[in-house]
Amino acid sequence: MSGNQSPRGAAGRPDLVLEVRDAVKHFRMRRTGLTGGRPQVHAVDGVSLRLRAGRTLGLVGESGCGKSTLGRLITGLDAPTSGSVLVGGQLRQAGAGTGGKVQAVFQDPASALDPRMTVRASIAEALPGVDVPEREERVARALDAVGLLPEYGSRYPHQLSGGQQQRVCIARAMVAGPDLVLLDEAVASLDASLQAQVLDLLERLQRETGTAYVFISHDLRAVRRISHSMAVMYLGQIVEEAPAEAFDRGLLHPYAVALRSTEPGIFQGDAPVERIVLRGEPPSAVDPPAGCRFAPRCPIADAHCTRVAPELTEVTAGHRVRCHRPGGLTLTQVADTRTVTTGADLGGES
């Protein structure tokens, strides 16, 4: 077995499904900078991740942090400027796009489905080269797996509810038996009841198939509900990666703690926690700070933080943090008479 190949499980699925090695993605801007060159947006800057079969990695962070750009590198829709992305031990080539062992489900199911194609045809489109009898059988199984009756196969997207449309998108993503599915804000457009149904569906399909998920969302509750591990991104870098249960206890990076504080209904003991208001806006991704990228907004940053960039360091098994003062900021209780407002925006695409 070569160094780039992953051992395969009993069902033929590789154990190590995803490996991102120091991935960088910079975009050159159209305009010319003050020095005459074309500035670059540092969308993803040195990200490394590993994900095993049957596991879900949740990816969170505020708008513009690089979550969706990293997702495009994982699916092969974009190629990294440097570094590499491997799925099942195979290098993702430039412009590979979704397909085969990697599939994707995005936020708006209505725009993801061709309005001129029936549900059956949309799902069958993910099975190129498969003969007609087998294709029809697999499409029928896919519809059943996502809880849609056979007659839905002859309907068009406009004849379905939003939740049904997203089930069709999930069926199309799963029908080819992928090793990995990227879910980019896949439940964001659904109401709370439909979100719960879709998350239940995704968890059941994962148990049955062993498919790995990368789940990108601004909704911390949804991410914590479905994920086995979570990674927090800030300005193109992962600042903390930890088992999902660490989001209830043990977060160490000040930015991750601040994000956690914005989640509604968070309590310490019998009292709600104070929402941490971050000062200012994130620095420009064109000209990131030389030291810690979070330092200009960090409540506990010191002079060392502004000068020296911290490394992503493992503090316990499966728990990594990029901070000179990990654990220095913690959640605190709100006084009964105090009104607290949130200053951290988790919404939007990146």
VMD Tcl script that draws the C-alpha trace (Angstrom):
set ca {
  {0.00 0.00 0.00}
  {1.42 3.40 -0.99}
  {1.78 6.28 1.46}
  {-1.17 8.12 -0.13}
  {-3.63 5.25 0.16}
  {-5.97 4.73 3.09}
  {-6.87 1.30 4.47}
  {-10.39 0.31 3.51}
  {-13.08 -0.98 5.86}
  {-15.26 -4.01 5.51}
  {-17.67 -2.23 3.15}
  {-14.83 -1.06 0.91}
  {-14.94 2.48 2.31}
  {-11.59 4.05 3.28}
  {-11.14 4.55 7.00}
  {-9.47 7.95 6.55}
  {-11.94 9.67 4.24}
  {-10.61 13.24 4.22}
  {-7.16 14.66 4.78}
  {-6.48 18.36 4.26}
  {-2.77 19.14 4.42}
  {-1.78 22.78 5.04}
  {-4.30 24.01 2.45}
  {-3.99 27.61 1.30}
  {-6.34 29.48 -1.02}
  {-5.57 33.06 -2.02}
  {-7.63 35.02 -4.55}
  {-6.02 37.83 -6.52}
  {-8.16 40.95 -6.61}
  {-8.94 42.77 -9.84}
  {-7.77 46.14 -8.57}
  {-4.14 47.16 -8.22}
  {-2.71 47.84 -4.77}
  {-0.75 50.87 -3.59}
  {2.55 49.17 -4.45}
  {1.43 48.39 -8.00}
  {0.75 44.67 -7.46}
  {-2.62 42.95 -7.27}
  {-3.61 42.31 -3.63}
  {-4.61 38.82 -2.55}
  {-7.50 37.76 -0.35}
  {-6.24 35.22 2.21}
  {-9.43 33.12 2.19}
  {-7.87 29.93 3.59}
  {-4.43 30.04 5.19}
  {-2.76 26.80 6.23}
  {-5.68 24.54 7.19}
  {-5.07 20.89 8.09}
  {-7.89 18.45 8.92}
  {-8.56 14.70 9.07}
  {-11.95 12.98 8.99}
  {-12.74 9.29 9.29}
  {-15.60 7.26 7.82}
  {-18.95 7.57 9.54}
  {-17.98 10.77 11.34}
  {-19.16 14.36 11.01}
  {-16.94 17.42 11.24}
  {-18.81 20.64 12.01}
  {-17.27 23.85 10.69}
  {-18.33 27.17 12.24}
  {-17.28 30.80 12.19}
  {-18.64 34.22 11.33}
  {-19.25 35.54 7.82}
  {-16.09 35.79 5.73}
  {-13.99 33.39 7.84}
  {-13.35 31.00 4.94}
  {-15.75 28.14 5.73}
  {-17.34 27.93 2.29}
  {-14.01 28.44 0.51}
  {-12.61 25.48 2.44}
  {-15.73 23.55 1.43}
  {-15.03 24.32 -2.24}
  {-11.48 23.00 -1.84}
  {-12.81 19.80 -0.27}
  {-15.32 19.22 -3.06}
  {-12.84 20.07 -5.80}
  {-14.80 23.07 -7.07}
  {-11.64 25.14 -6.40}
  {-8.00 24.10 -6.32}
  {-5.75 25.15 -3.42}
  {-3.06 27.76 -4.04}
  {-0.78 25.42 -2.10}
  {-1.14 22.39 0.12}
  {-3.34 19.44 -0.76}
  {-6.75 17.85 -0.24}
  {-7.08 14.06 -0.33}
  {-10.32 12.09 -0.29}
  {-9.93 8.37 0.33}
  {-6.19 8.81 -0.16}
  {-6.66 10.28 -3.63}
  {-5.54 13.81 -4.40}
  {-8.32 16.16 -5.43}
  {-7.35 17.58 -8.82}
  {-7.93 21.15 -9.95}
  {-11.50 21.64 -11.13}
  {-12.53 18.10 -10.15}
  {-15.91 19.34 -8.94}
  {-18.40 17.35 -6.94}
  {-19.09 13.82 -8.07}
  {-18.03 10.25 -7.48}
  {-16.79 9.87 -3.94}
  {-17.52 13.47 -2.94}
  {-20.97 15.05 -3.11}
  {-22.46 18.29 -1.80}
  {-25.77 19.64 -0.50}
  {-26.16 23.42 -0.40}
  {-28.42 25.93 1.33}
  {-31.10 26.60 -1.27}
  {-32.59 23.35 -2.61}
  {-34.83 25.19 -5.10}
  {-31.84 26.69 -6.92}
  {-29.94 23.39 -6.75}
  {-32.65 21.51 -8.68}
  {-33.30 22.02 -12.40}
  {-36.95 23.17 -12.62}
  {-37.29 21.39 -15.99}
  {-36.29 17.99 -14.61}
  {-38.40 15.58 -12.62}
  {-37.22 14.40 -9.24}
  {-36.37 11.01 -10.73}
  {-34.28 12.58 -13.49}
  {-32.46 14.89 -11.05}
  {-31.40 11.97 -8.86}
  {-30.50 9.78 -11.86}
  {-28.20 12.55 -13.11}
  {-25.78 11.57 -10.31}
  {-25.42 8.07 -11.86}
  {-23.73 8.63 -15.23}
  {-22.79 5.45 -17.04}
  {-25.10 3.24 -14.98}
  {-27.43 1.13 -17.14}
  {-31.14 1.97 -17.07}
  {-32.51 -0.93 -14.96}
  {-29.91 -0.47 -12.22}
  {-30.26 3.31 -12.34}
  {-34.03 3.11 -11.86}
  {-33.61 0.69 -8.97}
  {-31.05 2.88 -7.23}
  {-33.16 6.01 -7.68}
  {-36.16 4.20 -6.18}
  {-34.03 3.10 -3.20}
  {-32.73 6.65 -2.77}
  {-36.24 8.07 -2.67}
  {-37.27 5.49 -0.10}
  {-34.16 6.19 1.98}
  {-35.06 9.88 2.33}
  {-38.69 9.14 3.10}
  {-40.31 10.10 -0.22}
  {-42.97 7.90 -1.82}
  {-42.31 6.53 -5.34}
  {-44.84 8.91 -6.93}
  {-42.64 11.87 -5.98}
  {-40.22 10.72 -8.66}
  {-42.49 12.10 -11.40}
  {-42.93 15.50 -9.76}
  {-41.06 18.72 -10.51}
  {-39.30 20.89 -7.90}
  {-42.05 23.53 -7.81}
  {-44.51 20.80 -6.76}
  {-42.52 20.05 -3.59}
  {-42.18 21.81 -0.25}
  {-38.79 23.18 0.84}
  {-38.21 20.20 3.09}
  {-39.09 17.77 0.29}
  {-36.76 19.60 -2.10}
  {-33.89 19.26 0.37}
  {-34.66 15.54 0.75}
  {-34.33 15.22 -3.02}
  {-30.96 16.99 -2.88}
  {-29.82 14.59 -0.14}
  {-31.04 11.59 -2.17}
  {-29.09 12.85 -5.18}
  {-25.97 13.30 -3.05}
  {-26.23 9.82 -1.48}
  {-27.38 7.74 -4.46}
  {-23.86 7.20 -5.84}
  {-22.53 5.91 -2.49}
  {-20.05 8.73 -1.78}
  {-17.36 8.51 0.87}
  {-17.90 12.16 1.82}
  {-20.78 14.65 1.64}
  {-20.28 18.37 2.17}
  {-23.34 20.02 3.73}
  {-22.97 23.79 3.33}
  {-25.74 25.55 5.29}
  {-27.95 22.62 4.23}
  {-30.64 23.29 6.85}
  {-30.37 27.08 7.05}
  {-33.38 27.75 4.82}
  {-35.69 25.38 6.75}
  {-37.83 26.13 9.77}
  {-36.99 24.51 13.12}
  {-39.29 21.52 12.64}
  {-37.97 20.73 9.16}
  {-34.39 21.25 10.35}
  {-34.89 18.58 13.00}
  {-36.37 16.19 10.44}
  {-33.49 16.68 7.99}
  {-30.87 16.30 10.73}
  {-32.57 13.07 11.86}
  {-32.48 11.87 8.26}
  {-28.79 12.69 7.85}
  {-27.90 10.90 11.08}
  {-29.85 7.80 10.05}
  {-28.25 7.71 6.59}
  {-24.81 8.06 8.15}
  {-25.44 5.12 10.49}
  {-26.66 2.99 7.56}
  {-23.94 3.90 5.05}
  {-20.87 5.02 7.00}
  {-20.64 8.19 4.91}
  {-18.58 11.04 6.39}
  {-20.00 14.57 6.52}
  {-18.47 18.02 6.64}
  {-21.28 20.17 8.05}
  {-20.86 23.93 7.56}
  {-23.30 26.17 9.38}
  {-23.71 29.40 11.34}
  {-26.20 27.59 13.61}
  {-24.22 26.28 16.57}
  {-27.12 24.19 17.85}
  {-27.48 22.36 14.52}
  {-23.73 21.79 14.29}
  {-23.45 20.48 17.83}
  {-26.48 18.23 17.27}
  {-25.00 16.37 14.29}
  {-21.21 16.65 14.69}
  {-18.69 14.36 16.32}
  {-16.00 17.05 16.21}
  {-16.07 20.76 15.50}
  {-13.61 23.24 14.03}
  {-13.85 27.00 14.53}
  {-12.48 29.21 11.74}
  {-11.41 32.83 11.99}
  {-9.95 34.87 9.12}
  {-8.89 31.84 7.07}
  {-7.44 29.75 9.90}
  {-8.70 27.09 12.28}
  {-8.38 28.53 15.77}
  {-9.85 25.59 17.68}
  {-10.77 22.00 16.86}
  {-12.31 19.78 19.50}
  {-14.77 16.95 20.15}
  {-18.33 18.29 19.92}
  {-18.91 17.80 23.65}
  {-16.19 20.38 24.33}
  {-18.62 23.04 23.15}
  {-20.53 22.45 26.36}
  {-17.37 22.52 28.42}
  {-13.70 23.14 27.87}
  {-13.46 25.64 25.00}
  {-10.08 27.36 25.15}
  {-9.79 29.93 22.32}
  {-11.27 33.36 23.15}
  {-13.03 33.57 19.79}
  {-14.61 30.12 20.22}
  {-15.77 31.12 23.71}
  {-17.26 34.33 22.29}
  {-19.16 32.39 19.64}
  {-20.43 29.96 22.24}
  {-21.72 32.86 24.31}
  {-23.99 34.02 21.44}
  {-25.99 30.79 21.38}
  {-29.49 31.37 22.82}
  {-30.42 29.58 26.03}
  {-26.90 29.00 27.34}
  {-26.77 28.61 31.13}
  {-24.11 28.17 33.81}
  {-25.85 26.59 36.73}
  {-29.18 28.37 37.13}
  {-28.18 31.62 35.42}
  {-27.77 32.51 31.74}
  {-24.27 33.38 30.55}
  {-23.16 36.81 29.49}
  {-22.84 37.30 25.76}
  {-19.32 38.44 24.96}
  {-19.31 41.54 22.77}
  {-16.34 41.57 20.41}
  {-14.92 44.98 19.66}
  {-14.61 46.18 16.09}
  {-14.78 44.19 12.89}
  {-12.55 41.32 11.68}
  {-9.30 42.60 10.11}
  {-9.04 42.64 6.34}
  {-8.38 39.26 4.70}
  {-6.23 41.17 2.21}
  {-3.82 42.33 4.92}
  {-4.12 40.00 7.95}
  {-2.39 41.01 11.20}
  {1.19 39.83 11.64}
  {0.59 38.28 15.04}
  {-2.54 36.49 16.19}
  {-5.31 37.31 13.72}
  {-7.84 37.59 16.51}
  {-5.69 39.90 18.67}
  {-7.25 43.20 17.46}
  {-10.65 42.05 18.82}
  {-9.56 39.76 21.66}
  {-10.53 40.80 25.20}
  {-7.40 39.20 26.71}
  {-4.74 39.90 24.05}
  {-1.40 41.31 25.17}
  {1.60 42.74 23.32}
  {3.01 39.27 22.62}
  {-0.22 38.29 20.86}
  {0.05 41.24 18.47}
  {3.64 40.38 17.51}
  {3.83 36.57 17.33}
  {1.43 34.31 15.43}
  {0.45 31.29 17.56}
  {0.61 27.74 16.21}
  {-2.31 25.30 16.24}
  {-1.26 23.09 19.15}
  {-2.79 19.88 20.49}
  {-3.61 20.30 24.17}
  {-5.39 16.98 24.66}
  {-6.25 14.11 22.31}
  {-8.36 15.52 19.48}
  {-8.35 19.05 20.92}
  {-6.22 21.67 19.18}
  {-6.09 25.41 19.83}
  {-4.27 28.37 18.22}
  {-3.74 30.74 21.13}
  {-0.94 32.09 23.36}
  {-3.35 32.27 26.33}
  {-5.71 29.30 25.96}
  {-8.44 29.21 28.57}
  {-7.90 32.86 29.51}
  {-11.47 33.85 28.59}
  {-14.40 31.99 30.11}
  {-18.18 32.28 30.15}
  {-19.63 34.23 33.07}
  {-23.13 34.48 34.50}
  {-25.40 37.42 33.75}
  {-26.63 39.46 36.72}
  {-30.42 39.34 37.04}
  {-30.92 43.02 36.20}
  {-28.41 43.23 33.38}
  {-29.26 43.48 29.69}
  {-26.67 41.97 27.38}
  {-26.48 42.25 23.61}
  {-24.55 40.08 21.22}
  {-21.62 41.36 19.22}
  {-20.67 38.24 17.26}
  {-22.32 37.65 13.89}
  {-22.35 34.04 12.78}
  {-24.61 34.55 9.80}
  {-23.96 34.57 6.08}
  {-21.77 32.81 3.59}
  {-17.98 32.87 3.46}
}
mol new
graphics top color blue
foreach p $ca { graphics top sphere $p radius 0.5 }
foreach p [lrange $ca 0 end-1] q [lrange $ca 1 end] { graphics top cylinder $p $q radius 0.2 }
display resetview
